Amino acid sequence: DLTPFKVLEHFFLFCYTFELCLWFFAHGRGAVKNPWVAFDLVLVVFGILGTYIIEPVLNGLKNSGNDSLKDTLAGLLVLRIVRLFRLARIIRLMIVFKTL
């Protein structure tokens, strides 16, 4: 049963989205000039697309005969691996705090 992981996925996606909203509230569109904010923006967009758009469409197409569309959308879900790069951000923060 993957329910706890789904709940955590929604929770962390909400946290990253909220953080981005705070960045844009504080700095406006200039927040994207920060490369880490731009990186987070890409990750959040891919997360929202994968979780709330592509995955439900794939679930709806499960019993349909349109295999090419299913294969295309499943290929897009591979982009979720990009979210692993969030670890790079955490490591960067650990290095910054280590110097403090």
Distance bins in CASP14 RR format, pairs under 12 A and 6 or more apart:
PFRMAT RR
TARGET T0000
AUTHOR 0000-0000-0000
RMODE 2
METHOD distances of the structure
MODEL  1
1 7 0 0 0 0 0 1 0 0 0 0 0
2 8 0 0 0 0 0 1 0 0 0 0 0
2 9 0 0 0 0 1 0 0 0 0 0 0
2 55 0 0 0 0 0 1 0 0 0 0 0
3 9 0 0 0 0 0 1 0 0 0 0 0
3 10 0 0 0 0 0 1 0 0 0 0 0
4 10 0 0 0 0 0 1 0 0 0 0 0
4 11 0 0 0 0 0 1 0 0 0 0 0
5 11 0 0 0 0 0 1 0 0 0 0 0
5 12 0 0 0 0 0 1 0 0 0 0 0
5 51 0 0 0 0 0 1 0 0 0 0 0
6 12 0 0 0 0 0 1 0 0 0 0 0
6 13 0 0 0 0 0 1 0 0 0 0 0
6 51 0 0 0 0 1 0 0 0 0 0 0
6 52 0 0 0 0 0 1 0 0 0 0 0
6 55 0 0 0 0 1 0 0 0 0 0 0
7 13 0 0 0 0 0 1 0 0 0 0 0
7 14 0 0 0 0 0 1 0 0 0 0 0
7 51 0 0 0 0 0 1 0 0 0 0 0
8 14 0 0 0 0 0 1 0 0 0 0 0
8 15 0 0 0 0 0 1 0 0 0 0 0
8 51 0 0 0 0 0 1 0 0 0 0 0
9 15 0 0 0 0 0 1 0 0 0 0 0
9 16 0 0 0 0 0 1 0 0 0 0 0
9 47 0 0 0 0 1 0 0 0 0 0 0
9 48 0 0 0 0 0 1 0 0 0 0 0
9 50 0 0 0 0 0 1 0 0 0 0 0
9 51 1 0 0 1 0 0 0 0 0 0 0
9 52 0 0 0 0 0 1 0 0 0 0 0
9 55 0 0 0 0 0 1 0 0 0 0 0
9 80 0 0 0 0 1 0 0 0 0 0 0
9 83 0 0 0 0 1 0 0 0 0 0 0
10 16 0 0 0 0 0 1 0 0 0 0 0
10 17 0 0 0 0 0 1 0 0 0 0 0
10 47 0 0 0 0 0 1 0 0 0 0 0
10 48 0 0 0 0 0 1 0 0 0 0 0
10 50 0 0 0 0 0 1 0 0 0 0 0
10 51 1 0 0 1 0 0 0 0 0 0 0
10 52 0 0 0 0 1 0 0 0 0 0 0
10 55 0 0 0 0 0 1 0 0 0 0 0
11 17 0 0 0 0 0 1 0 0 0 0 0
11 18 0 0 0 0 0 1 0 0 0 0 0
11 51 0 0 0 0 0 1 0 0 0 0 0
12 18 0 0 0 0 0 1 0 0 0 0 0
12 19 0 0 0 0 0 1 0 0 0 0 0
12 40 0 0 0 0 0 1 0 0 0 0 0
12 43 0 0 0 0 0 1 0 0 0 0 0
12 44 0 0 0 0 0 1 0 0 0 0 0
12 47 0 0 0 0 1 0 0 0 0 0 0
12 51 0 0 0 0 0 1 0 0 0 0 0
12 83 0 0 0 0 1 0 0 0 0 0 0
12 86 0 0 0 0 1 0 0 0 0 0 0
12 90 0 0 0 0 0 1 0 0 0 0 0
13 19 0 0 0 0 0 1 0 0 0 0 0
13 20 0 0 0 0 0 1 0 0 0 0 0
13 40 0 0 0 0 0 1 0 0 0 0 0
13 43 0 0 0 0 1 0 0 0 0 0 0
13 44 1 0 0 1 0 0 0 0 0 0 0
13 45 0 0 0 0 0 1 0 0 0 0 0
13 46 0 0 0 0 0 1 0 0 0 0 0
13 47 1 0 1 0 0 0 0 0 0 0 0
13 48 1 0 0 1 0 0 0 0 0 0 0
13 49 0 0 0 0 0 1 0 0 0 0 0
13 50 0 0 0 0 1 0 0 0 0 0 0
13 51 1 0 0 1 0 0 0 0 0 0 0
13 52 0 0 0 0 1 0 0 0 0 0 0
13 80 0 0 0 0 0 1 0 0 0 0 0
13 83 0 0 0 0 1 0 0 0 0 0 0
13 86 0 0 0 0 0 1 0 0 0 0 0
14 20 0 0 0 0 0 1 0 0 0 0 0
14 21 0 0 0 0 0 1 0 0 0 0 0
14 44 0 0 0 0 1 0 0 0 0 0 0
14 47 0 0 0 0 0 1 0 0 0 0 0
14 48 0 0 0 0 0 1 0 0 0 0 0
14 51 0 0 0 0 0 1 0 0 0 0 0
14 52 0 0 0 0 0 1 0 0 0 0 0
15 21 0 0 0 0 0 1 0 0 0 0 0
15 22 0 0 0 0 0 1 0 0 0 0 0
15 40 0 0 0 0 0 1 0 0 0 0 0
15 43 0 0 0 0 0 1 0 0 0 0 0
15 44 0 0 0 0 0 1 0 0 0 0 0
15 86 0 0 0 0 0 1 0 0 0 0 0
16 22 0 0 0 0 0 1 0 0 0 0 0
16 23 0 0 0 0 0 1 0 0 0 0 0
16 36 0 0 0 0 0 1 0 0 0 0 0
16 37 0 0 0 0 0 1 0 0 0 0 0
16 39 0 0 0 0 0 1 0 0 0 0 0
16 40 1 0 0 1 0 0 0 0 0 0 0
16 41 0 0 0 0 1 0 0 0 0 0 0
16 42 0 0 0 0 0 1 0 0 0 0 0
16 43 1 0 0 1 0 0 0 0 0 0 0
16 44 1 0 1 0 0 0 0 0 0 0 0
16 45 0 0 0 0 0 1 0 0 0 0 0
16 46 0 0 0 0 0 1 0 0 0 0 0
16 47 0 0 0 0 1 0 0 0 0 0 0
16 48 0 0 0 0 1 0 0 0 0 0 0
16 51 0 0 0 0 0 1 0 0 0 0 0
16 83 0 0 0 0 1 0 0 0 0 0 0
16 86 0 0 0 0 1 0 0 0 0 0 0
16 89 0 0 0 0 0 1 0 0 0 0 0
17 23 0 0 0 0 0 1 0 0 0 0 0
17 24 0 0 0 0 0 1 0 0 0 0 0
17 40 0 0 0 0 1 0 0 0 0 0 0
17 41 0 0 0 0 1 0 0 0 0 0 0
17 43 0 0 0 0 0 1 0 0 0 0 0
17 44 1 0 1 0 0 0 0 0 0 0 0
17 45 0 0 0 0 1 0 0 0 0 0 0
17 47 0 0 0 0 1 0 0 0 0 0 0
17 48 1 0 0 1 0 0 0 0 0 0 0
17 51 0 0 0 0 0 1 0 0 0 0 0
17 52 0 0 0 0 0 1 0 0 0 0 0
18 24 0 0 0 0 0 1 0 0 0 0 0
18 25 0 0 0 0 0 1 0 0 0 0 0
18 40 0 0 0 0 0 1 0 0 0 0 0
18 44 0 0 0 0 1 0 0 0 0 0 0
19 25 0 0 0 0 0 1 0 0 0 0 0
19 26 0 0 0 0 0 1 0 0 0 0 0
19 31 0 0 0 0 0 1 0 0 0 0 0
19 36 0 0 0 0 0 1 0 0 0 0 0
19 37 0 0 0 0 1 0 0 0 0 0 0
19 40 1 0 0 1 0 0 0 0 0 0 0
19 41 0 0 0 0 0 1 0 0 0 0 0
19 43 0 0 0 0 0 1 0 0 0 0 0
19 44 0 0 0 0 1 0 0 0 0 0 0
19 86 0 0 0 0 0 1 0 0 0 0 0
19 89 0 0 0 0 0 1 0 0 0 0 0
20 26 0 0 0 0 0 1 0 0 0 0 0
20 27 0 0 0 0 0 1 0 0 0 0 0
20 28 0 0 0 0 0 1 0 0 0 0 0
20 31 0 0 0 0 1 0 0 0 0 0 0
20 32 0 0 0 0 1 0 0 0 0 0 0
20 34 0 0 0 0 0 1 0 0 0 0 0
20 36 0 0 0 0 0 1 0 0 0 0 0
20 37 1 0 0 1 0 0 0 0 0 0 0
20 38 0 0 0 0 0 1 0 0 0 0 0
20 39 0 0 0 0 0 1 0 0 0 0 0
20 40 1 0 1 0 0 0 0 0 0 0 0
20 41 1 0 0 1 0 0 0 0 0 0 0
20 42 0 0 0 0 0 1 0 0 0 0 0
20 43 0 0 0 0 1 0 0 0 0 0 0
20 44 1 0 1 0 0 0 0 0 0 0 0
20 45 0 0 0 0 1 0 0 0 0 0 0
20 47 0 0 0 0 0 1 0 0 0 0 0
20 48 0 0 0 0 0 1 0 0 0 0 0
21 27 0 0 0 0 0 1 0 0 0 0 0
21 28 0 0 0 0 0 1 0 0 0 0 0
21 31 0 0 0 0 0 1 0 0 0 0 0
21 37 0 0 0 0 0 1 0 0 0 0 0
21 40 0 0 0 0 0 1 0 0 0 0 0
21 41 0 0 0 0 0 1 0 0 0 0 0
21 44 0 0 0 0 1 0 0 0 0 0 0
22 28 0 0 0 0 0 1 0 0 0 0 0
22 31 0 0 0 0 1 0 0 0 0 0 0
22 37 0 0 0 0 0 1 0 0 0 0 0
22 40 0 0 0 0 0 1 0 0 0 0 0
23 29 0 0 0 0 0 1 0 0 0 0 0
23 30 0 0 0 0 1 0 0 0 0 0 0
23 31 1 0 1 0 0 0 0 0 0 0 0
23 32 0 0 0 0 1 0 0 0 0 0 0
23 33 0 0 0 0 0 1 0 0 0 0 0
23 34 1 0 0 1 0 0 0 0 0 0 0
23 36 0 0 0 0 1 0 0 0 0 0 0
23 37 1 0 1 0 0 0 0 0 0 0 0
23 38 0 0 0 0 0 1 0 0 0 0 0
23 39 0 0 0 0 0 1 0 0 0 0 0
23 40 1 0 0 1 0 0 0 0 0 0 0
23 41 0 0 0 0 1 0 0 0 0 0 0
23 44 0 0 0 0 0 1 0 0 0 0 0
24 30 0 0 0 0 1 0 0 0 0 0 0
24 31 1 0 1 0 0 0 0 0 0 0 0
24 32 0 0 0 0 1 0 0 0 0 0 0
24 33 0 0 0 0 0 1 0 0 0 0 0
24 34 0 0 0 0 0 1 0 0 0 0 0
24 37 0 0 0 0 1 0 0 0 0 0 0
24 38 0 0 0 0 0 1 0 0 0 0 0
24 40 0 0 0 0 0 1 0 0 0 0 0
24 41 0 0 0 0 1 0 0 0 0 0 0
24 44 0 0 0 0 0 1 0 0 0 0 0
25 31 0 0 0 0 1 0 0 0 0 0 0
26 34 0 0 0 0 0 1 0 0 0 0 0
26 37 0 0 0 0 0 1 0 0 0 0 0
27 33 0 0 0 0 1 0 0 0 0 0 0
27 34 1 0 0 1 0 0 0 0 0 0 0
27 37 0 0 0 0 1 0 0 0 0 0 0
28 34 0 0 0 0 0 1 0 0 0 0 0
28 37 0 0 0 0 0 1 0 0 0 0 0
29 37 0 0 0 0 0 1 0 0 0 0 0
29 38 0 0 0 0 0 1 0 0 0 0 0
29 41 0 0 0 0 0 1 0 0 0 0 0
30 37 0 0 0 0 1 0 0 0 0 0 0
30 38 0 0 0 0 0 1 0 0 0 0 0
30 41 0 0 0 0 0 1 0 0 0 0 0
31 37 1 0 1 0 0 0 0 0 0 0 0
31 38 0 0 0 0 1 0 0 0 0 0 0
31 39 0 0 0 0 0 1 0 0 0 0 0
31 40 0 0 0 0 1 0 0 0 0 0 0
31 41 0 0 0 0 1 0 0 0 0 0 0
32 38 1 0 1 0 0 0 0 0 0 0 0
32 39 0 0 0 0 0 1 0 0 0 0 0
32 40 0 0 0 0 1 0 0 0 0 0 0
32 41 1 0 0 1 0 0 0 0 0 0 0
32 42 0 0 0 0 0 1 0 0 0 0 0
33 41 0 0 0 0 0 1 0 0 0 0 0
34 40 0 0 0 0 1 0 0 0 0 0 0
34 41 0 0 0 0 1 0 0 0 0 0 0
34 89 0 0 0 0 0 1 0 0 0 0 0
35 41 0 0 0 0 0 1 0 0 0 0 0
35 42 0 0 0 0 0 1 0 0 0 0 0
35 88 0 0 0 0 0 1 0 0 0 0 0
35 89 0 0 0 0 0 1 0 0 0 0 0
35 92 0 0 0 0 0 1 0 0 0 0 0
36 42 0 0 0 0 0 1 0 0 0 0 0
36 43 0 0 0 0 0 1 0 0 0 0 0
36 85 0 0 0 0 0 1 0 0 0 0 0
36 86 0 0 0 0 0 1 0 0 0 0 0
36 88 0 0 0 0 1 0 0 0 0 0 0
36 89 1 0 0 1 0 0 0 0 0 0 0
36 90 0 0 0 0 0 1 0 0 0 0 0
36 92 1 0 0 1 0 0 0 0 0 0 0
36 93 0 0 0 0 1 0 0 0 0 0 0
36 96 0 0 0 0 0 1 0 0 0 0 0
37 43 0 0 0 0 0 1 0 0 0 0 0
37 44 0 0 0 0 0 1 0 0 0 0 0
37 89 0 0 0 0 0 1 0 0 0 0 0
38 44 0 0 0 0 0 1 0 0 0 0 0
38 45 0 0 0 0 0 1 0 0 0 0 0
38 89 0 0 0 0 0 1 0 0 0 0 0
39 45 0 0 0 0 0 1 0 0 0 0 0
39 46 0 0 0 0 0 1 0 0 0 0 0
39 82 0 0 0 0 1 0 0 0 0 0 0
39 83 0 0 0 0 0 1 0 0 0 0 0
39 85 1 0 0 1 0 0 0 0 0 0 0
39 86 0 0 0 0 1 0 0 0 0 0 0
39 87 0 0 0 0 0 1 0 0 0 0 0
39 88 0 0 0 0 1 0 0 0 0 0 0
39 89 1 0 0 1 0 0 0 0 0 0 0
39 92 0 0 0 0 0 1 0 0 0 0 0
40 46 0 0 0 0 0 1 0 0 0 0 0
40 47 0 0 0 0 0 1 0 0 0 0 0
40 82 0 0 0 0 0 1 0 0 0 0 0
40 83 0 0 0 0 0 1 0 0 0 0 0
40 85 0 0 0 0 0 1 0 0 0 0 0
40 86 0 0 0 0 1 0 0 0 0 0 0
40 88 0 0 0 0 0 1 0 0 0 0 0
40 89 1 0 0 1 0 0 0 0 0 0 0
40 90 0 0 0 0 0 1 0 0 0 0 0
40 92 0 0 0 0 0 1 0 0 0 0 0
41 47 0 0 0 0 0 1 0 0 0 0 0
41 48 0 0 0 0 0 1 0 0 0 0 0
42 48 0 0 0 0 0 1 0 0 0 0 0
42 49 0 0 0 0 0 1 0 0 0 0 0
42 79 0 0 0 0 1 0 0 0 0 0 0
42 82 1 0 0 1 0 0 0 0 0 0 0
42 83 0 0 0 0 1 0 0 0 0 0 0
42 85 0 0 0 0 1 0 0 0 0 0 0
42 86 0 0 0 0 0 1 0 0 0 0 0
42 89 0 0 0 0 0 1 0 0 0 0 0
43 49 0 0 0 0 0 1 0 0 0 0 0
43 50 0 0 0 0 0 1 0 0 0 0 0
43 51 0 0 0 0 0 1 0 0 0 0 0
43 79 0 0 0 0 0 1 0 0 0 0 0
43 80 0 0 0 0 1 0 0 0 0 0 0
43 81 0 0 0 0 0 1 0 0 0 0 0
43 82 1 0 0 1 0 0 0 0 0 0 0
43 83 1 0 1 0 0 0 0 0 0 0 0
43 84 0 0 0 0 1 0 0 0 0 0 0
43 85 1 0 0 1 0 0 0 0 0 0 0
43 86 1 0 0 1 0 0 0 0 0 0 0
43 87 0 0 0 0 0 1 0 0 0 0 0
43 88 0 0 0 0 0 1 0 0 0 0 0
43 89 0 0 0 0 1 0 0 0 0 0 0
44 50 0 0 0 0 0 1 0 0 0 0 0
44 51 0 0 0 0 0 1 0 0 0 0 0
44 52 0 0 0 0 0 1 0 0 0 0 0
44 82 0 0 0 0 0 1 0 0 0 0 0
44 83 0 0 0 0 1 0 0 0 0 0 0
44 86 0 0 0 0 0 1 0 0 0 0 0
45 51 0 0 0 0 0 1 0 0 0 0 0
45 52 0 0 0 0 0 1 0 0 0 0 0
45 53 0 0 0 0 0 1 0 0 0 0 0
45 79 0 0 0 0 0 1 0 0 0 0 0
45 82 0 0 0 0 0 1 0 0 0 0 0
45 83 0 0 0 0 0 1 0 0 0 0 0
46 52 0 0 0 0 0 1 0 0 0 0 0
46 53 0 0 0 0 0 1 0 0 0 0 0
46 54 0 0 0 0 1 0 0 0 0 0 0
46 76 0 0 0 0 1 0 0 0 0 0 0
46 77 0 0 0 0 1 0 0 0 0 0 0
46 78 0 0 0 0 0 1 0 0 0 0 0
46 79 1 0 1 0 0 0 0 0 0 0 0
46 80 1 0 0 1 0 0 0 0 0 0 0
46 81 0 0 0 0 1 0 0 0 0 0 0
46 82 1 0 1 0 0 0 0 0 0 0 0
46 83 1 0 0 1 0 0 0 0 0 0 0
46 84 0 0 0 0 0 1 0 0 0 0 0
46 85 0 0 0 0 0 1 0 0 0 0 0
46 86 0 0 0 0 0 1 0 0 0 0 0
47 53 0 0 0 0 1 0 0 0 0 0 0
47 54 0 0 0 0 1 0 0 0 0 0 0
47 55 0 0 0 0 1 0 0 0 0 0 0
47 76 0 0 0 0 0 1 0 0 0 0 0
47 77 0 0 0 0 0 1 0 0 0 0 0
47 79 0 0 0 0 1 0 0 0 0 0 0
47 80 1 0 0 1 0 0 0 0 0 0 0
47 81 0 0 0 0 0 1 0 0 0 0 0
47 82 0 0 0 0 1 0 0 0 0 0 0
47 83 1 0 0 1 0 0 0 0 0 0 0
47 86 0 0 0 0 0 1 0 0 0 0 0
48 54 0 0 0 0 1 0 0 0 0 0 0
48 55 0 0 0 0 0 1 0 0 0 0 0
48 56 0 0 0 0 0 1 0 0 0 0 0
48 79 0 0 0 0 0 1 0 0 0 0 0
48 80 0 0 0 0 0 1 0 0 0 0 0
48 83 0 0 0 0 0 1 0 0 0 0 0
49 55 0 0 0 0 1 0 0 0 0 0 0
49 56 0 0 0 0 0 1 0 0 0 0 0
49 57 0 0 0 0 0 1 0 0 0 0 0
49 73 0 0 0 0 0 1 0 0 0 0 0
49 76 1 0 0 1 0 0 0 0 0 0 0
49 77 0 0 0 0 1 0 0 0 0 0 0
49 79 0 0 0 0 1 0 0 0 0 0 0
49 80 0 0 0 0 1 0 0 0 0 0 0
49 82 0 0 0 0 0 1 0 0 0 0 0
49 83 0 0 0 0 0 1 0 0 0 0 0
50 56 0 0 0 0 1 0 0 0 0 0 0
50 57 0 0 0 0 1 0 0 0 0 0 0
50 58 0 0 0 0 1 0 0 0 0 0 0
50 59 0 0 0 0 0 1 0 0 0 0 0
50 73 0 0 0 0 1 0 0 0 0 0 0
50 74 0 0 0 0 0 1 0 0 0 0 0
50 75 0 0 0 0 0 1 0 0 0 0 0
50 76 1 0 0 1 0 0 0 0 0 0 0
50 77 1 0 0 1 0 0 0 0 0 0 0
50 78 0 0 0 0 0 1 0 0 0 0 0
50 79 1 0 0 1 0 0 0 0 0 0 0
50 80 1 0 0 1 0 0 0 0 0 0 0
50 81 0 0 0 0 0 1 0 0 0 0 0
50 82 0 0 0 0 0 1 0 0 0 0 0
50 83 0 0 0 0 1 0 0 0 0 0 0
51 57 0 0 0 0 0 1 0 0 0 0 0
51 58 0 0 0 0 0 1 0 0 0 0 0
51 59 0 0 0 0 0 1 0 0 0 0 0
51 76 0 0 0 0 0 1 0 0 0 0 0
51 77 0 0 0 0 1 0 0 0 0 0 0
51 79 0 0 0 0 0 1 0 0 0 0 0
51 80 0 0 0 0 1 0 0 0 0 0 0
51 83 0 0 0 0 0 1 0 0 0 0 0
52 59 0 0 0 0 0 1 0 0 0 0 0
53 59 0 0 0 0 0 1 0 0 0 0 0
53 73 0 0 0 0 1 0 0 0 0 0 0
53 76 0 0 0 0 1 0 0 0 0 0 0
53 77 0 0 0 0 0 1 0 0 0 0 0
54 60 0 0 0 0 0 1 0 0 0 0 0
54 61 0 0 0 0 0 1 0 0 0 0 0
54 69 0 0 0 0 0 1 0 0 0 0 0
54 70 0 0 0 0 0 1 0 0 0 0 0
54 72 0 0 0 0 1 0 0 0 0 0 0
54 73 1 0 1 0 0 0 0 0 0 0 0
54 74 0 0 0 0 1 0 0 0 0 0 0
54 75 0 0 0 0 1 0 0 0 0 0 0
54 76 1 0 1 0 0 0 0 0 0 0 0
54 77 1 0 1 0 0 0 0 0 0 0 0
54 78 0 0 0 0 0 1 0 0 0 0 0
54 79 0 0 0 0 1 0 0 0 0 0 0
54 80 0 0 0 0 1 0 0 0 0 0 0
55 61 0 0 0 0 0 1 0 0 0 0 0
55 62 0 0 0 0 0 1 0 0 0 0 0
55 70 0 0 0 0 0 1 0 0 0 0 0
55 73 0 0 0 0 1 0 0 0 0 0 0
55 74 0 0 0 0 1 0 0 0 0 0 0
55 75 0 0 0 0 0 1 0 0 0 0 0
55 76 0 0 0 0 1 0 0 0 0 0 0
55 77 1 0 0 1 0 0 0 0 0 0 0
55 80 0 0 0 0 1 0 0 0 0 0 0
56 62 0 0 0 0 0 1 0 0 0 0 0
56 73 0 0 0 0 0 1 0 0 0 0 0
56 77 0 0 0 0 0 1 0 0 0 0 0
57 64 0 0 0 0 0 1 0 0 0 0 0
57 66 0 0 0 0 0 1 0 0 0 0 0
57 69 0 0 0 0 1 0 0 0 0 0 0
57 70 0 0 0 0 1 0 0 0 0 0 0
57 72 0 0 0 0 0 1 0 0 0 0 0
57 73 1 0 0 1 0 0 0 0 0 0 0
57 74 0 0 0 0 0 1 0 0 0 0 0
57 76 0 0 0 0 1 0 0 0 0 0 0
57 77 0 0 0 0 0 1 0 0 0 0 0
58 64 0 0 0 0 0 1 0 0 0 0 0
58 66 0 0 0 0 0 1 0 0 0 0 0
58 67 0 0 0 0 0 1 0 0 0 0 0
58 69 0 0 0 0 1 0 0 0 0 0 0
58 70 1 0 0 1 0 0 0 0 0 0 0
58 71 0 0 0 0 0 1 0 0 0 0 0
58 72 0 0 0 0 0 1 0 0 0 0 0
58 73 1 0 1 0 0 0 0 0 0 0 0
58 74 1 0 0 1 0 0 0 0 0 0 0
58 75 0 0 0 0 1 0 0 0 0 0 0
58 76 0 0 0 0 1 0 0 0 0 0 0
58 77 1 0 0 1 0 0 0 0 0 0 0
59 70 0 0 0 0 0 1 0 0 0 0 0
59 73 0 0 0 0 0 1 0 0 0 0 0
59 74 0 0 0 0 0 1 0 0 0 0 0
59 77 0 0 0 0 0 1 0 0 0 0 0
60 66 0 0 0 0 0 1 0 0 0 0 0
60 69 0 0 0 0 0 1 0 0 0 0 0
60 70 0 0 0 0 1 0 0 0 0 0 0
60 73 0 0 0 0 0 1 0 0 0 0 0
61 67 0 0 0 0 1 0 0 0 0 0 0
61 68 0 0 0 0 0 1 0 0 0 0 0
61 69 1 0 0 1 0 0 0 0 0 0 0
61 70 1 0 1 0 0 0 0 0 0 0 0
61 71 0 0 0 0 0 1 0 0 0 0 0
61 72 0 0 0 0 0 1 0 0 0 0 0
61 73 1 0 0 1 0 0 0 0 0 0 0
61 74 0 0 0 0 1 0 0 0 0 0 0
62 69 0 0 0 0 0 1 0 0 0 0 0
62 70 0 0 0 0 1 0 0 0 0 0 0
62 73 0 0 0 0 0 1 0 0 0 0 0
62 74 0 0 0 0 0 1 0 0 0 0 0
63 70 0 0 0 0 0 1 0 0 0 0 0
64 70 1 0 0 1 0 0 0 0 0 0 0
64 73 0 0 0 0 0 1 0 0 0 0 0
65 71 0 0 0 0 0 1 0 0 0 0 0
66 72 0 0 0 0 1 0 0 0 0 0 0
66 73 0 0 0 0 1 0 0 0 0 0 0
67 73 0 0 0 0 0 1 0 0 0 0 0
67 74 0 0 0 0 0 1 0 0 0 0 0
68 74 0 0 0 0 0 1 0 0 0 0 0
68 75 0 0 0 0 0 1 0 0 0 0 0
69 75 0 0 0 0 0 1 0 0 0 0 0
69 76 0 0 0 0 0 1 0 0 0 0 0
70 76 0 0 0 0 0 1 0 0 0 0 0
70 77 0 0 0 0 0 1 0 0 0 0 0
71 77 0 0 0 0 0 1 0 0 0 0 0
71 78 0 0 0 0 0 1 0 0 0 0 0
72 78 0 0 0 0 0 1 0 0 0 0 0
73 79 0 0 0 0 0 1 0 0 0 0 0
74 80 0 0 0 0 0 1 0 0 0 0 0
75 81 0 0 0 0 0 1 0 0 0 0 0
76 82 0 0 0 0 0 1 0 0 0 0 0
77 83 0 0 0 0 0 1 0 0 0 0 0
78 84 0 0 0 0 0 1 0 0 0 0 0
79 85 0 0 0 0 0 1 0 0 0 0 0
80 86 0 0 0 0 0 1 0 0 0 0 0
81 87 0 0 0 0 0 1 0 0 0 0 0
82 88 0 0 0 0 0 1 0 0 0 0 0
83 89 0 0 0 0 0 1 0 0 0 0 0
84 90 0 0 0 0 0 1 0 0 0 0 0
84 91 0 0 0 0 0 1 0 0 0 0 0
85 91 0 0 0 0 0 1 0 0 0 0 0
85 92 0 0 0 0 0 1 0 0 0 0 0
86 92 0 0 0 0 0 1 0 0 0 0 0
86 93 0 0 0 0 0 1 0 0 0 0 0
87 93 0 0 0 0 0 1 0 0 0 0 0
87 94 0 0 0 0 0 1 0 0 0 0 0
88 94 0 0 0 0 0 1 0 0 0 0 0
88 95 0 0 0 0 0 1 0 0 0 0 0
89 95 0 0 0 0 0 1 0 0 0 0 0
89 96 0 0 0 0 0 1 0 0 0 0 0
90 96 0 0 0 0 0 1 0 0 0 0 0
90 97 0 0 0 0 0 1 0 0 0 0 0
91 97 0 0 0 0 0 1 0 0 0 0 0
91 98 0 0 0 0 0 1 0 0 0 0 0
92 98 0 0 0 0 0 1 0 0 0 0 0
92 99 0 0 0 0 0 1 0 0 0 0 0
93 99 0 0 0 0 0 1 0 0 0 0 0
93 100 0 0 0 0 0 1 0 0 0 0 0
94 100 0 0 0 0 0 1 0 0 0 0 0
END
